[in-house]
Amino acid sequence: PKLSAARYRLSKAVQAQTLKKTFTVYDIRRAAEAEGRRVSNWEVAKLAKLDYQQRDKGLDVYDEAAVKRVVSAIVARHVKNAMLAIDRAGKGGFW
């Protein structure tokens, strides 16, 4: 196997697409805060154009409130992961 000569190693595999989504959500959230306005996680998901597909769990209908709750949790997770990545990079660790 080919060994990496990288100075820093990742602690886990990271998909570039997921990382891009994470920092897009984070940037939208930070831009809104800088302007002094408050945006909901649902609005952030719309602005970031997150395409969310619910796995079929045997239920025929998902009401709008349930979908908003799930999307809100996803956005919150992206923001948390972005803040953790920034904090770790400041300490010399990468992901």
C-alpha positions in Angstrom: 0.0 0.0 0.0 1.1 3.6 -0.7 1.9 5.4 2.5 1.1 9.1 2.8 3.8 11.6 3.3 1.3 14.2 4.7 2.4 16.2 7.7 -1.0 15.8 9.3 -3.3 12.8 9.1 -7.1 12.8 9.2 -8.5 10.9 12.1 -11.4 9.6 10.0 -12.3 9.5 6.3 -14.1 12.7 5.2 -16.2 13.0 2.0 -15.5 16.3 0.2 -19.2 16.8 -0.7 -20.2 16.5 3.0 -17.5 18.9 4.1 -18.6 21.4 1.5 -22.2 21.1 2.7 -21.1 21.5 6.3 -19.2 24.7 5.6 -21.9 26.1 3.4 -24.4 25.8 6.2 -21.9 27.3 8.6 -21.2 30.2 6.3 -24.9 31.0 5.9 -25.4 30.9 9.6 -22.4 33.2 10.3 -23.4 35.6 7.6 -26.9 36.0 9.0 -25.4 36.5 12.5 -23.1 39.2 11.1 -26.0 41.0 9.6 -27.8 40.9 13.0 -30.7 38.7 11.8 -31.8 35.4 13.1 -32.6 32.6 10.7 -34.1 29.3 11.5 -32.4 26.0 10.6 -35.2 25.4 8.1 -34.4 28.7 6.3 -30.7 27.8 6.4 -31.5 24.5 4.7 -33.4 26.3 2.0 -30.6 28.8 1.4 -28.0 26.0 1.3 -30.2 24.0 -1.1 -29.9 20.9 1.0 -31.5 18.0 -0.7 -32.9 15.8 2.0 -34.5 12.4 1.3 -36.3 10.6 4.1 -35.7 6.9 4.3 -38.8 4.8 4.1 -39.7 3.7 7.6 -43.0 2.1 6.7 -44.9 5.3 7.2 -46.9 6.6 4.2 -47.1 10.2 5.2 -44.6 12.5 6.8 -46.2 15.7 8.1 -44.5 19.0 7.4 -43.6 19.5 11.1 -41.8 16.1 11.2 -39.8 17.0 8.1 -38.9 20.4 9.5 -37.7 18.8 12.7 -35.5 16.3 10.9 -34.0 18.9 8.6 -33.4 21.2 11.6 -31.5 18.5 13.3 -29.4 17.9 10.2 -28.5 21.6 9.9 -27.7 21.8 13.6 -25.4 18.8 13.2 -23.6 20.4 10.2 -23.1 23.6 12.2 -21.7 21.7 15.2 -19.4 19.7 13.0 -18.1 22.8 11.3 -17.4 24.4 14.7 -15.6 21.3 15.8 -13.5 21.2 12.6 -12.5 24.8 13.0 -11.6 24.3 16.7 -9.5 21.2 15.9 -7.7 22.9 13.0 -6.8 25.7 15.4 -5.2 23.1 17.7 -3.3 21.4 14.9 -5.7 18.4 14.4 -7.6 17.9 11.2 -11.0 16.3 11.4 
